[in-house]
Amino acid sequence: MNSARFHTGELDVAPRSALSFGLGSALRAALLPCIVSLLLPLSANADTKRDYRPFLAQDKHRILEVKDLTEAEDGAIWVATWGNGIHRIHGTDWTNFTESDDGVSDWAYSLAPDQENRVWCGTGDGLFIFEANSGGDIAPESVPSLKGVSVREVITTRDGRVVVSTSEGTVFTCTPVDRESALHDWSRIATAEDFLGSRPASLLDGPNGEVWVGTERTGMYRYDGVSWHALEGREGGWNLWKTEIGGQTTVWATAYHGTALFRWSEGVWEPLDSDNNSVLSLALGAEGSAYAGTSSGLRALSKDTWEDVELPAEFGAPIVESLVFDRQGSLWVGTRQGLIRGAWKTWQRDVQTDDGVPIVHLVRGEKTGQPIWALDKNSRLCRL
């Protein structure tokens, strides 16, 4: 395990304030029309509110071949890479878990946090659990029954289950209540035969508490706790995504091969214009825009219009395999060429309310997906 403290090169963002700061003013402000004007003149860049920069490890090198990103309950960003292990970034602390130092496979596919501040990681050599011990150090452990198995997908569900799928198309689940059950109480709930010979391309904690599977070739399936059922009208290969913001959950489906894009709405799939994008990852920003990682860069969908998001020039038009928003509102972008962070720009000069009052304090929620709020110079509370 390589650990270090480093300077991230972050922009000068206003210091964090508790939501109770200036509460009286905030309550008065609720009666005032205070909308922050963040829309700059139309340009080729769909996201002018963030500054996208390469995120470098302590040795000043890029974190390459990013396969998946997630934010844990403690606010740490976890990075799964193909060939360089698993990285954990928390403030200025950085840790790299590798096979040589920690016994963790260097070849990682997927990540999933749970409500107990554990992080589950699917790799080419099994499933690993990352959890802090009594001394506060993170000690990864391998699930014995999945050792040597290529675990491609892993999710955690709202009711506390962990579900994984393998390269052979098998799906396993566990409901951990302690360390022993997390390591040993695993059961198989599906094989590739349940999906007509296809293997899962994605797993989802679906509506009504069911597990959904998007396969590589034979459509979508749902598991009701007893048996599997095909979702009608969704033949072919599909990736499934879920975004959560402001207490609202949205389910998305993108073609495993192709450019089709759908959104689950009131029990039916609503087709959306993908603008011929092959979507590999999705994230929803607090400002309401959907961000899509594609095979040729990062794009934003706002008001049914797709626009390019300008990434660092040295990345070109990268393959974007993973996206995640952190609780500060920064967008982390995982590409094969390296990890990128889109941090909120400084407020001081160019962000103000509609009536011209400068923003002086950033106020944010404690959970990922909550709206971003700010206080202006007159102590009015404004939603970004």
Secondary structure as GFF3:
##gff-version 3
##sequence-region A 1 384
A	DSSP	beta_strand	2	5	.	.	.	ID=ss1
A	DSSP	beta_strand	16	17	.	.	.	ID=ss2
A	DSSP	alpha_helix	23	29	.	.	.	ID=ss3
A	DSSP	beta_strand	36	37	.	.	.	ID=ss4
A	DSSP	beta_strand	50	54	.	.	.	ID=ss5
A	DSSP	beta_strand	66	71	.	.	.	ID=ss6
A	DSSP	beta_strand	77	81	.	.	.	ID=ss7
A	DSSP	beta_strand	86	90	.	.	.	ID=ss8
A	DSSP	beta_strand	93	97	.	.	.	ID=ss9
A	DSSP	alpha_helix	99	102	.	.	.	ID=ss10
A	DSSP	beta_strand	108	113	.	.	.	ID=ss11
A	DSSP	beta_strand	119	123	.	.	.	ID=ss12
A	DSSP	beta_strand	126	130	.	.	.	ID=ss13
A	DSSP	beta_strand	141	142	.	.	.	ID=ss14
A	DSSP	three_ten_helix	144	146	.	.	.	ID=ss15
A	DSSP	beta_strand	151	156	.	.	.	ID=ss16
A	DSSP	beta_strand	162	166	.	.	.	ID=ss17
A	DSSP	beta_strand	171	174	.	.	.	ID=ss18
A	DSSP	alpha_helix	179	184	.	.	.	ID=ss19
A	DSSP	beta_strand	187	190	.	.	.	ID=ss20
A	DSSP	three_ten_helix	192	195	.	.	.	ID=ss21
A	DSSP	beta_strand	200	205	.	.	.	ID=ss22
A	DSSP	three_ten_helix	207	209	.	.	.	ID=ss23
A	DSSP	beta_strand	211	215	.	.	.	ID=ss24
A	DSSP	beta_strand	220	223	.	.	.	ID=ss25
A	DSSP	beta_strand	228	230	.	.	.	ID=ss26
A	DSSP	beta_strand	238	245	.	.	.	ID=ss27
A	DSSP	beta_strand	248	255	.	.	.	ID=ss28
A	DSSP	beta_strand	261	265	.	.	.	ID=ss29
A	DSSP	beta_strand	268	272	.	.	.	ID=ss30
A	DSSP	beta_strand	279	284	.	.	.	ID=ss31
A	DSSP	beta_strand	290	294	.	.	.	ID=ss32
A	DSSP	beta_strand	297	302	.	.	.	ID=ss33
A	DSSP	beta_strand	305	308	.	.	.	ID=ss34
A	DSSP	three_ten_helix	313	315	.	.	.	ID=ss35
A	DSSP	beta_strand	320	325	.	.	.	ID=ss36
A	DSSP	beta_strand	331	335	.	.	.	ID=ss37
A	DSSP	beta_strand	338	344	.	.	.	ID=ss38
A	DSSP	beta_strand	352	353	.	.	.	ID=ss39
A	DSSP	beta_strand	359	364	.	.	.	ID=ss40
A	DSSP	beta_strand	372	376	.	.	.	ID=ss41
A	DSSP	beta_strand	381	383	.	.	.	ID=ss42
###
